[in-house]
Amino acid sequence: MKKQSYLKGAFILVLANALVKVIGALFKIPLANIIEEEGMAIFNTAYNLYACMFVIATAGLPVAVSKMVSSSLAKKNYTEVNKIFKAAVSLLSLIGIAGTLVLFLGARVFVGFADSDASYLSVLAISPAIFFVALLSAFRGYFQGYSDMVPTALSEVTEALGKLIIGLAVAYILMPSGVENASAGAVLGVTAGTFFALLIMVVTYVVRKRNNKVVVSSLTESRSTKTIFIDLVKIAIPITIGAAVMSLTNVIDVMMIRRRLQTIVVTQDMAKSLLEYYGLSQAEVVIGQMMQARPSEILYGAYSGYAIPMFNLPPTIIMSLSMSVVPFISAAFAVRNMGEVKKLSESTLRITILFAVPCAVGLSVLAQPILAAVYNNARAASMLGILGYAVIFVSLVSVTTAMLQGAGYVMVPVRNMAIGAAVKIITNYFLITVPAINIGGAPISTNLCYITIAVLNIISVKKIMKPDLSVSGFVIKPVIASGIMGVGGFFAYQGVSKLLGAEPISMAFSFLPQQAPFTPVLGSERIKIMIALGAAILVAVIIYAVMVFVLRLIKRDDVQMLPKGEALTKLLDKFHLLS
């Protein structure tokens, strides 16, 4: 494998993910406008249940396949590569069928636990997606083991397009018949997208097999199919447990947030916030009584339907780096090239920090105009303002987990995730019931959860891979660069919004906002917000780019691993911009 192919593969996935996110926005934004907070709560309840089953069914095996394929390729054992792929397809087919049946037949039980009977049809509509995704993940793991990220990228874009076209169309058509049917129609788009993505992957595999001679001879003896099955399961089970811990925690979030909100005795400040800011009626909000079901649904819908999707954007880009690094670290460990392991781990962590910290600051500082511009609904601004900082820790968890898995230490992230999950559940339980915090307990607990996991993972990476992680280079300088960027972006937005007559960013921060929201706004006002936001982002990007080079945050090795890295290195060296 060429040195440059690591970040080249990541770059391909980043582009695909960027396109997927654009398509996702084209899906989620109109969807939120069609089915509103109540419908988004139904949609997200079904989707989170699916995500939990999906993770349990498929989280570990694609990584195991990628790791085993790359290790066998490093040893030039091509016969074994083919055996691994066939074993993976067989195993994931069975798991996919089982997962689909569990979700389909247990739909009524699941929605009962979630206290959301309205989600029943949506759960039924999404259940077949588990089978399609299970098979899809076998193909993705196989191609990623070859460090070929193009098929994965194509399938991701196809999946997003299927969700967009079919999900929006069916939701719009069914909305007159009720929000439950419309939400189920939107979820059906997710199932359709996974089917078309699988179709693309199968066609790609068949075409490549037909056009290329498959090498079946090997210099070393390959393992038996039985042994391969056992090894796949040995690697996959710990990874699956770790992923399931976090996914189950998200499902617990779904079940816990509403219930904990409904234990709050409504105070005068909370009543004013629910009545004026969230637009609920007097009959639904009674001071001195516990919060009713609909207010809790509205608060959860704002958090899950508006804050969470924006928060999820940066970490999904970082996932590209995670998927790319596994086969390379696995191959380096297979031939005991510890120098390459050290270099890869340093570069991966550095790039993660350089990307995640400014994204977190930008999301938090500009939360209000971002939500207003994207959704024409800024009610979740305080939630996103806190949640945005978790981008740093989620991104670090993603890449460090992938690094540890690639190195063969699959149980270490499991232990760390279990500890983080416990932190999240405990803090959720207590914080959400505090009237002044209420729904704000969810983003606070998310930060505490991922900070815990990230710290524990980094300690493990430091021991195993021995990267040089200076506090100055990995913490202080990126924080300084991002902090200056955040201040510049904030004042740029305030200045341009004042010139245009648009709503400035409110300096008041509260999980119980008292004044009526400035959104939804007229189209002309929203355009002004978009212009001011665009100007602020442009200023922030320029400031951050300057600070990155002023503080020498990019290393020569990072640039050399990019496509056309040698040429870029020479160009940057002319201006003495690399350290």
Disulfide bonds with the S-S distance in Angstrom:
none
